[in-house]
Amino acid sequence: MPVLEFSLGSTAADKADTPCVVAGVFDVAFSPAAAAIDAASGGALTRLRESGDFTGKPGTTLLLHGLANVASPRVLLVGLGARQDFDARMFERACDEVGKALKGMPVASAGVWLPELDVKDRDANWRVRTCALAIDHTCFRYTATLRTPNGGAPRLSKLDLMVDADARRGLDEARALARGVAFARELGCLPPNLCTPTHIAAQARTIADEHTGSVTLEVLEREDMQKLGMGALLAVSSGSATPPKLIVLEYKGAGDARPYALVGKGVTFDTGGMNLKPTGSMEEMKYDMCGAAGVLGTFLSAVELKLPINLVCVVPSVENMPDGAGYRPSDVLQTHAGITVEVLNTDAEGRLILCDALSWTCKRFQPQAVVDAATLTGACVIALGAHASGLFSADDALADQLLAAGNQSLDRAWRLPLWDDYRNQLESAFADIANIGGKSAGAVTAALFLSRFTEGTRWAHLDVAGTAWMPGRKGYATGRPVPLLTQWLIDRSM
């Protein structure tokens, strides 16, 4: 999972000895870097503007070669739009477009002057971090199962971020977040014959081995879960020949303080079980473990930053397959919490593995707060699309913290109701609770189901079904919600 190498600099744009210089152009003004290039080149950029060849329209780019008196052989211009409208989202969009352009160039490094720009209410650390992560994210290439990754062509590997301020904290955060996001994306993109519960446990082992002394790993096997009474988690795995795992990483950065806890849904492939998914709805179900990938990536980022907190990361991981031994609609399951669950649909499996993991995590670790992340419901995709993750919590303070972290990291969430009015949809005549609540408000009733297993603990749920991967055969896992959750942990450590 290679990530870009980041460094800080403050060289003048026209004098930088780099394969490519990146500068911004507003609709009626040049950025400082573009102004320096324009002056050195005898007004080359001014002539482009006057001719209408480059207007500074948001999201546009133009690559120039061999400008007179400019040290770099390439100058990449990116449109920034109107100066008075330039905000955090437009800054990130400009960085995304730069990444797309650089990804297709035969250059190993580039100097980017976008972090020098003023962005309302955002300091230099934020600008450096956001620029680095946006370009790194756009330049991501999946290579694990490709015979000739990148076709043998050169690829961008180093990014010099130019800023006239001390932004070392932003650089450190960019490096840690880039690793966590790349870890989550690589894990999410792997095919399900490789990314099994056993493989996820092995990847957790690499984190623990790399950070010996501060990180410990425990992996619970089927027999351990049977002793703990995790009947819901085990039922979901019962149709698969692949054994389930309950993966537990612990990071000690704050002595005996109560930890924060992250729990991630790790269904490495979801057929729907006996309620088999139709053709056209199953191909992307390798991504059903992206909640697990997200919390593991967040854990890695937090450890890389050496945050002064204690942190627990719990991943229940299974395959959901149809089989003669598999669980059925109308089965009643005994959970770790002692609550019985009537199965009305075996394709509502994520909440079943999470309920056992959540109740066990709350009981064993007594965390300050627990946040779970899961590709839980198609209903959340319908409600929010691909832009915002669904956020559910009965704790207003915790919800506000997570929303603020999402706005700061631009990995945004939107709070949805967790009202008791919806609870009657989960009533069952044969068990304490049913695992689905009907067609209406599916994301809400799924969250309400989970809330039964976290009572007495500050808890929030992130439904990332619409944000954890880009749909389509050429779509990648996105690494969300690593930025949001890592920012939330950074904020808790201050």
Rosetta blueprint (number, residue, H / E / L):
1 M L
2 P L
3 V L
4 L L
5 E E
6 F E
7 S E
8 L E
9 G E
10 S L
11 T L
12 A L
13 A L
14 D L
15 K L
16 A L
17 D L
18 T L
19 P L
20 C L
21 V E
22 V E
23 A E
24 G E
25 V E
26 F E
27 D L
28 V L
29 A L
30 F E
31 S L
32 P H
33 A H
34 A H
35 A H
36 A H
37 I H
38 D H
39 A H
40 A H
41 S L
42 G L
43 G L
44 A H
45 L H
46 T H
47 R H
48 L H
49 R H
50 E H
51 S H
52 G L
53 D L
54 F L
55 T L
56 G L
57 K L
58 P L
59 G L
60 T L
61 T E
62 L E
63 L E
64 L E
65 H E
66 G L
67 L L
68 A L
69 N L
70 V L
71 A L
72 S L
73 P L
74 R E
75 V E
76 L E
77 L E
78 V E
79 G E
80 L E
81 G E
82 A L
83 R H
84 Q H
85 D H
86 F L
87 D L
88 A H
89 R H
90 M H
91 F H
92 E H
93 R H
94 A H
95 C H
96 D H
97 E H
98 V H
99 G H
100 K H
101 A H
102 L H
103 K H
104 G L
105 M L
106 P L
107 V L
108 A L
109 S E
110 A E
111 G E
112 V E
113 W L
114 L H
115 P H
116 E H
117 L L
118 D L
119 V E
120 K L
121 D L
122 R E
123 D L
124 A H
125 N H
126 W H
127 R H
128 V H
129 R H
130 T H
131 C H
132 A H
133 L H
134 A H
135 I H
136 D H
137 H H
138 T H
139 C L
140 F L
141 R L
142 Y L
143 T L
144 A L
145 T L
146 L L
147 R L
148 T L
149 P H
150 N H
151 G H
152 G H
153 A L
154 P L
155 R L
156 L L
157 S L
158 K E
159 L E
160 D E
161 L E
162 M E
163 V L
164 D L
165 A L
166 D L
167 A L
168 R H
169 R H
170 G H
171 L H
172 D H
173 E H
174 A H
175 R H
176 A H
177 L H
178 A H
179 R H
180 G H
181 V H
182 A H
183 F H
184 A H
185 R H
186 E H
187 L H
188 G H
189 C H
190 L L
191 P L
192 P L
193 N L
194 L L
195 C L
196 T L
197 P H
198 T H
199 H H
200 I H
201 A H
202 A H
203 Q H
204 A H
205 R H
206 T H
207 I H
208 A H
209 D H
210 E H
211 H L
212 T E
213 G L
214 S L
215 V E
216 T E
217 L E
218 E E
219 V E
220 L E
221 E L
222 R H
223 E H
224 D H
225 M H
226 Q H
227 K H
228 L L
229 G L
230 M L
231 G H
232 A H
233 L H
234 L H
235 A H
236 V H
237 S H
238 S L
239 G L
240 S L
241 A L
242 T L
243 P L
244 P L
245 K E
246 L E
247 I E
248 V E
249 L E
250 E E
251 Y E
252 K E
253 G L
254 A L
255 G L
256 D L
257 A L
258 R L
259 P L
260 Y E
261 A E
262 L E
263 V E
264 G E
265 K L
266 G E
267 V E
268 T E
269 F E
270 D E
271 T L
272 G L
273 G L
274 M L
275 N L
276 L L
277 K L
278 P L
279 T L
280 G L
281 S L
282 M L
283 E L
284 E L
285 M H
286 K H
287 Y H
288 D H
289 M H
290 C H
291 G H
292 A H
293 A H
294 G H
295 V H
296 L H
297 G H
298 T H
299 F H
300 L H
301 S H
302 A H
303 V H
304 E H
305 L L
306 K L
307 L L
308 P L
309 I L
310 N E
311 L E
312 V E
313 C E
314 V E
315 V E
316 P E
317 S E
318 V E
319 E E
320 N E
321 M L
322 P L
323 D L
324 G L
325 A L
326 G L
327 Y L
328 R L
329 P L
330 S L
331 D L
332 V E
333 L E
334 Q E
335 T L
336 H L
337 A L
338 G L
339 I L
340 T E
341 V E
342 E E
343 V L
344 L L
345 N L
346 T L
347 D L
348 A L
349 E L
350 G H
351 R H
352 L H
353 I H
354 L H
355 C H
356 D H
357 A H
358 L H
359 S H
360 W H
361 T H
362 C H
363 K H
364 R H
365 F H
366 Q L
367 P L
368 Q L
369 A E
370 V E
371 V E
372 D E
373 A E
374 A E
375 T L
376 L L
377 T L
378 G H
379 A H
380 C H
381 V H
382 I H
383 A H
384 L H
385 G L
386 A L
387 H L
388 A L
389 S E
390 G E
391 L E
392 F E
393 S E
394 A L
395 D L
396 D H
397 A H
398 L H
399 A H
400 D H
401 Q H
402 L H
403 L H
404 A H
405 A H
406 G H
407 N H
408 Q H
409 S H
410 L L
411 D L
412 R L
413 A E
414 W E
415 R E
416 L L
417 P L
418 L L
419 W L
420 D H
421 D H
422 Y H
423 R H
424 N H
425 Q H
426 L H
427 E L
428 S L
429 A L
430 F L
431 A L
432 D L
433 I E
434 A E
435 N L
436 I L
437 G L
438 G L
439 K L
440 S L
441 A L
442 G H
443 A H
444 V H
445 T H
446 A H
447 A H
448 L H
449 F H
450 L H
451 S H
452 R L
453 F L
454 T L
455 E L
456 G L
457 T L
458 R L
459 W E
460 A E
461 H E
462 L E
463 D E
464 V L
465 A L
466 G L
467 T L
468 A L
469 W E
470 M L
471 P L
472 G L
473 R L
474 K L
475 G L
476 Y L
477 A E
478 T L
479 G L
480 R L
481 P L
482 V H
483 P H
484 L H
485 L H
486 T H
487 Q H
488 W H
489 L H
490 I H
491 D H
492 R H
493 S L
494 M L
